[in-house]
Amino acid sequence: MPAPTPSSSDPAFLALQRELEDRTLELERTRAELAATTSSRRESQVYFEKSFHSSPAVMSIARAVDARCIEARDAGAARCDVVEPVREEGRIGQRHHHKGHD
């Protein structure tokens, strides 16, 4: 025997239908916000990367937790001659040459 079909005038059915519509609209707004945030973050990241890699200044980015070098930009020798922190000795900024780039 098939389940009874709710009447479109049934108050419980109408309440569920309104709740479904409200949640659907909320989901659509959340998706739009997520898309806008993702797009904005991507644009910001591209701008930062271009600025970082095109700058003539010597720069590095390090993790705050352990001062480990994540990315380095040395004028004229990007990524070959990077800043490598030495925490044990309390020195930050010691040069380290990568193999094959001497």
Number of C-alpha atoms within 10 A of each C-alpha: 3 4 5 6 7 11 10 10 8 9 11 12 14 14 11 11 13 12 12 12 12 12 12 12 12 12 12 12 12 12 12 12 12 12 12 12 12 12 12 11 12 12 12 12 12 11 11 12 11 11 11 18 17 12 12 13 12 16 17 17 14 16 10 8 6 10 14 16 17 12 15 21 22 18 15 11 12 16 17 17 18 23 25 20 19 15 11 7 7 7 10 15 12 10 12 12 13 11 7 6 9 7
